[in-house]
């Protein structure tokens, strides 16, 4: 289980690389912590649907003139997991579920991007959780590429931005994150990224 506002499976950040290359090539984008969410949900023992998020993550998207040279890297702090219930957070973080003492970060490194529509794509990459690395694919939609709507009023938002939503599902048992969840873990990422 994993994901909130400042997150890691920001995996989909590579989606930006596919739109209007001339406008964004040769730029580095960094996730805006205040407008990034990494949310995840699971079925608890077949009884209820539960949700949580990671609140601290850093994602960096490097775009080259050739899209195949573009890369995205994400690092999430496992200790930032938040479900809204402290005892559950502690159990997930400090047990065999995520074992934050031994595995303090979750990482994602992109390996490729495949366009599926004008503003949609599949972003593939290597996701490492609990010390185990597995390939994942994020279904991603680009929701902004260019000037931020707030750029005309707030200096912070001036300059190039990209934004997107991405979703995926993972088998937590493949990452040795065990117990009590029935079915896959659903992950949703929403992020705004600012050019450095």
C-alpha positions as CSV (number, residue, x, y, z in Angstrom):
1,X,0.0,0.0,0.0
2,X,1.1,3.5,-0.7
3,X,0.5,7.5,-1.8
4,X,-0.8,12.2,-1.0
5,X,0.5,15.7,-1.8
6,X,4.2,15.6,-2.6
7,X,4.7,12.1,-3.9
8,X,6.2,8.8,-5.7
9,X,4.8,7.0,-8.1
10,X,4.8,10.2,-9.9
11,X,5.8,7.6,-12.6
12,X,3.7,9.4,-15.2
13,X,5.9,12.4,-15.2
14,X,7.3,11.1,-18.5
15,X,4.0,11.8,-20.2
16,X,5.1,15.4,-20.6
17,X,7.8,14.4,-23.0
18,X,5.3,13.6,-25.7
19,X,3.6,16.9,-26.2
20,X,4.8,19.9,-28.3
21,X,8.4,18.9,-28.2
22,X,9.5,22.2,-29.7
23,X,8.0,24.0,-26.7
24,X,9.5,21.9,-24.0
25,X,12.6,20.3,-25.4
26,X,15.9,20.8,-23.5
27,X,14.1,21.7,-20.3
28,X,14.1,20.1,-16.8
29,X,10.8,20.0,-14.9
30,X,10.4,19.4,-11.2
31,X,7.2,18.4,-9.4
32,X,5.5,21.1,-7.5
33,X,5.1,19.6,-4.0
34,X,2.0,21.6,-3.2
35,X,0.1,20.4,-6.3
36,X,1.2,16.8,-6.5
37,X,-0.7,13.8,-5.2
38,X,0.3,10.1,-5.1
39,X,-2.8,8.3,-4.0
40,X,-3.3,4.5,-3.6
41,X,-6.2,2.3,-2.6
42,X,-6.7,-1.4,-1.7
43,X,-9.4,-3.9,-0.8
44,X,-9.0,-4.7,2.9
45,X,-9.6,-8.5,3.3
46,X,-12.4,-8.4,0.8
47,X,-14.5,-6.2,3.2
48,X,-13.9,-2.5,2.5
49,X,-12.1,-0.2,0.1
50,X,-9.3,1.7,1.9
51,X,-7.2,4.7,0.6
52,X,-4.0,6.5,1.6
53,X,-1.2,8.6,0.0
54,X,2.4,9.5,0.2
55,X,2.9,13.2,1.0
56,X,6.6,13.6,0.2
57,X,8.1,12.9,-3.3
58,X,10.4,14.5,-5.7
59,X,10.1,13.9,-9.5
60,X,12.5,15.2,-12.1
61,X,11.7,15.2,-15.8
62,X,14.6,15.8,-18.2
63,X,13.6,16.4,-21.8
64,X,16.0,16.3,-24.7
65,X,15.4,17.3,-28.3
66,X,14.8,13.6,-29.0
67,X,12.0,12.1,-26.9
68,X,13.9,8.9,-26.6
69,X,16.6,10.8,-24.7
70,X,14.1,12.1,-22.2
71,X,14.0,10.6,-18.7
72,X,12.0,10.9,-15.5
73,X,13.1,9.9,-12.0
74,X,10.9,9.8,-8.9
75,X,11.8,9.3,-5.3
76,X,9.2,8.9,-2.6
77,X,9.7,9.0,1.2
78,X,8.0,5.9,2.6
79,X,7.7,7.6,6.0
80,X,5.4,10.2,4.5
81,X,2.6,7.6,4.1
82,X,-0.7,9.0,5.4
83,X,-4.0,7.2,5.7
84,X,-5.5,9.7,8.2
85,X,-5.2,7.1,11.0
86,X,-1.9,7.1,12.9
87,X,-2.0,3.5,14.1
88,X,-2.6,2.2,10.6
89,X,0.2,4.4,9.2
90,X,2.7,3.1,11.8
91,X,1.6,-0.5,11.1
92,X,2.1,-0.2,7.3
93,X,5.4,1.7,7.7
94,X,7.1,-0.3,10.5
95,X,6.1,-3.8,9.7
96,X,6.8,-6.3,6.9
97,X,4.4,-4.3,4.7
98,X,6.9,-1.5,3.8
99,X,9.6,-1.7,6.5
100,X,10.6,2.0,6.3
101,X,13.7,1.3,8.5
102,X,15.2,-1.0,5.8
103,X,13.6,0.5,2.7
104,X,13.1,4.3,3.3
105,X,12.3,5.2,-0.3
106,X,10.2,4.1,-3.3
107,X,11.7,4.9,-6.7
108,X,10.6,5.0,-10.3
109,X,12.8,5.3,-13.4
110,X,11.2,5.6,-16.8
111,X,12.2,3.3,-19.6
112,X,9.9,4.4,-22.4
113,X,6.8,6.2,-23.6
114,X,4.2,5.1,-26.1
115,X,1.6,7.5,-27.5
116,X,-2.0,6.2,-27.3
117,X,-3.8,9.4,-28.4
118,X,-3.4,13.1,-29.0
119,X,-2.9,13.8,-25.2
120,X,-2.6,10.3,-23.8
121,X,0.2,7.8,-23.5
122,X,1.6,4.7,-21.7
123,X,4.7,5.5,-19.6
124,X,6.7,2.4,-18.7
125,X,9.4,2.2,-16.1
126,X,11.0,0.3,-13.2
127,X,9.3,0.7,-9.9
128,X,11.2,-0.3,-6.7
129,X,9.2,-0.9,-3.5
130,X,10.4,-2.8,-0.4
131,X,13.7,-3.4,-2.2
132,X,12.1,-5.2,-5.1
133,X,12.0,-3.8,-8.7
134,X,9.3,-4.6,-11.1
135,X,8.2,-3.1,-14.5
136,X,5.0,-1.0,-14.5
137,X,3.0,0.9,-17.1
138,X,1.2,4.2,-16.3
139,X,-1.8,5.2,-18.4
140,X,-1.2,9.0,-18.6
141,X,-3.1,12.0,-19.8
142,X,-1.4,15.4,-20.3
143,X,-3.6,18.2,-18.9
144,X,-1.2,21.1,-19.4
145,X,1.8,22.0,-21.5
146,X,2.8,25.7,-21.5
147,X,1.8,28.7,-19.5
148,X,0.1,28.1,-16.2
149,X,-3.4,29.6,-15.9
150,X,-2.3,31.5,-12.8
151,X,0.9,32.8,-14.4
152,X,-0.6,36.2,-15.3
153,X,-1.5,36.9,-11.6
154,X,1.1,35.1,-9.5
155,X,4.9,35.3,-10.2
156,X,5.5,31.8,-9.0
157,X,3.5,30.4,-11.8
158,X,5.2,32.3,-14.6
159,X,7.2,30.2,-17.1
160,X,6.7,26.8,-18.7
161,X,4.6,24.1,-16.8
162,X,3.4,20.6,-17.6
163,X,0.7,18.7,-15.8
164,X,-0.9,15.3,-16.0
165,X,-2.9,12.5,-14.4
166,X,-1.7,8.9,-14.4
167,X,-3.1,5.6,-13.2
168,X,-1.8,2.1,-12.8
169,X,-2.4,-1.0,-10.7
170,X,0.3,-3.2,-9.1
171,X,0.3,-6.6,-7.5
172,X,1.7,-5.8,-4.0
173,X,2.7,-9.4,-3.5
174,X,5.2,-9.1,-6.4
175,X,7.0,-6.5,-4.3
176,X,6.9,-8.7,-1.1
177,X,4.4,-6.3,0.4
178,X,2.1,-8.9,1.9
179,X,-1.1,-9.6,3.7
180,X,-4.7,-8.7,4.1
181,X,-5.3,-6.9,0.7
182,X,-7.5,-8.6,-1.9
183,X,-6.7,-7.8,-5.5
184,X,-4.3,-5.2,-6.9
185,X,-3.3,-1.8,-5.4
186,X,-4.7,1.0,-7.5
187,X,-2.5,4.1,-7.9
188,X,-3.5,7.6,-9.1
189,X,-1.0,10.4,-9.6
190,X,-1.9,14.1,-10.2
191,X,0.9,16.5,-10.6
192,X,1.9,20.0,-11.8
193,X,5.6,20.4,-12.8
194,X,7.5,23.6,-13.2
195,X,10.5,24.2,-15.5
196,X,13.7,24.9,-13.6
